[in-house]
Amino acid sequence: MKGEAQYAPRILFFLRDILSHAGPSFSNHGPFWIGVKASYSGSLSRFKMHYFDHKNESIPLWTNRLICLKLFIKNAFTNEPGEKGEMKMKDLKNLLKMGGVLIVSAFMAAAMAGCATTAQLDAVQAQVNQAMDKANMAMEEARSAKAMVSDESQKSEAAALKAEEAAARAEESAMRAERAAEKTEAIFMKKMKK
């Protein structure tokens, strides 16, 4: 999950940007639709995408994962049910499995909010940012306390206790984030099955 947390707010930004530009040219009734071929190139940062135009000509394109998610999420929420929709849901699950807890949490929260208005996404993004700030503060406090313990002149019982408490708080924050992600994912998948 290392390096994943920074993408959560950016994915929400992409969702908001996509919704603000949604139009018929990006739907199944437009000149093309976007499909994502599942799996990755050996690195979680790159996915292979295919653009399908009205002549069903496929043009492969290697692109950044965030752009892939930007285009993919938009289609997953706007395309009508059918063969293409089923393929997208399968790929969506694969993408979620490859993401970190915070990415999954952010995506699920945005989905449950209905992705209807900019205000909703702004509220979700604010919540994600707040949670990330708290987690970062807990981690920084833990690092600071451990640094004090590592200093020979600061190896006191009080410093050791502070380090232990900070580590416990950081672990508790991580567990809460993971439980929240599992809960929102379960609710989201249940809605998708209806």
N, C-alpha and C positions, 0 to 999 in steps of 0.2 A: 504494500500500500504506500510505500515511500514515494514521495513526489506526486501522489495523486491528489492530495487535498487542495492544491492550488487551482485545480481545474473546476471545482464545484461551482464557484460563482460565475466562471466564464461560461459554463454550460447553461446556466440560468439566463445569462445575458443573451446567448445565442437563441434560446427558446423565445425570449421576448422579442428579439429582432426578427425571428422567423414569423411569429404571429402578426407582427405589425406589417409584414410584407406579403402575407398570405393572399393568394389570388388564384383565379381559374387556370392560369398558365402553369401552376405548380401542382395541379390536381390530376387525377386519372383522366380527366376530360381534356387536359391540355396537350401540348405538342410532345411532351415526354413525361416519363415518370422515373423515379430513381430507385434502383434496387441495390441492396448491399449484399455482396457475396460474403457469407459467414467465414470466420477464421481470420487469421492475421499472418504477417510475414515473418514471424519469429521475434518481433518486437511489438510491444503493446502500443507503440506510438504511431504505427502505420497500419491502415486497413486498405484492402483493395475494393474499389467501388466501380460500378458499371452504370453508365448513363444509357437509357433506352429511349430512342426518339420514336416518332410516330411510324417509322418504317421498321421498327424493331431491330435497328442496327445497334450493336453493343460496342461502346467505346471504353476500354479499360482505363482506369486512372488511379495511380497511387497518390494518396493524399493524406494530409494530417488527420489524426484521429478525431480532433475536435471539429474539424470541418465535416468529417464523415458523420459525426453525431448530429451536427447542426442540420444537415440535409435529411438524415435518416429519421430523426425524431419528428420533424415536420411532417413527413409522409406517413409515419406510423399513426399520427393523430388525425390526418385528413383523408387518407384513402378509404374508399368504401370496402366493406367485407368482401372476401373472395379469395381467389388463388394468390394474388399478390399480397393481400393483407395477411394471409396465413404465413407466407414466406417471411414477411417483415416481422411478425410476432416471434417467429422462431429465431431470427437473427437478433431481435431485440433482447431476448433472454441471453443469448451468447454475449452480447455487448455488456449486459449488466453483470454477468459472471466475471468478465475481464476487468471491471471497474473496481475502485476501492470503495470502502464503506461510505465515505463522505460523498462520493460521486453518486452512488446508488441512493443515498438519503436525499440528496438535492434533487435528483431526477424524479424520484417517487413523490416528494413533497410538491413539486411543480405539477406533476400529473394529477395528484389528488386535488390540487387547487383548481383543476379544470383548465388551466392554461388559458383562461378566458380574457383576462385583462392585464395590462401592464402593472396596475396597482397590486394585483395578486402576486405576480412574479416578483415585484419589488419587495413585497412583504416576506415572501419565502426567502429571497436572497438575503434580506436583512437578518432573518433567523439563522440562516446558514453561516453568515459572516460572524454573528454573535457567538454561535457555538464554536466556530473555528478559533475566534479570539480567546475564548475561555480555555480551550484545549492548549493553545499556544502559550498562554500565561502559566498554566499548570506545568507544562513541560519546561518552560524557562525557569520557573521556581525550583523544579526538581534539579535541573542542571546547576543552578546557583548553589543549592544546598549541597549537592555532591562535590562541587568545587571546593566548598568550605571544608568538607570532610577530608578531601585529598590534601589540603594544606596541613602540614605537620603541626603548625602552630594553632590550628583551629579544630583539632580532633577532640572535641569535648563531647560530653554526653548530650548536651543541648543541641549541638549541630547535627549529631547523628540522628536524634529524634526528629529534627526538622526535615532532614533528608528523607527519612522513612515516611513521614506524614505527607510530604509533597509527592513522593512516588505513589503512595496509595491514592491520593486525589487524582493524579494523572491516569492511573489505571482505572479508577472508577468512571472518569469522564469517557475514556475509550470504550468501556463496557456499555455505558448508557448510549453512546452513539451507535454501537453495533446493534443493541436491542431495538433502538428506534428504526434503524435501517431494515431489520428483519420484519418488524411489525408493519412498516409502510409497504414493504415489498409484498407481504402476504395480502394486505388489503387491496393493493393495486392489481395483483394477479387475479384475485377473486372477482374484481370488477370487470376485468378483461374477459373472463370466462362467461359472463352473463350475455 
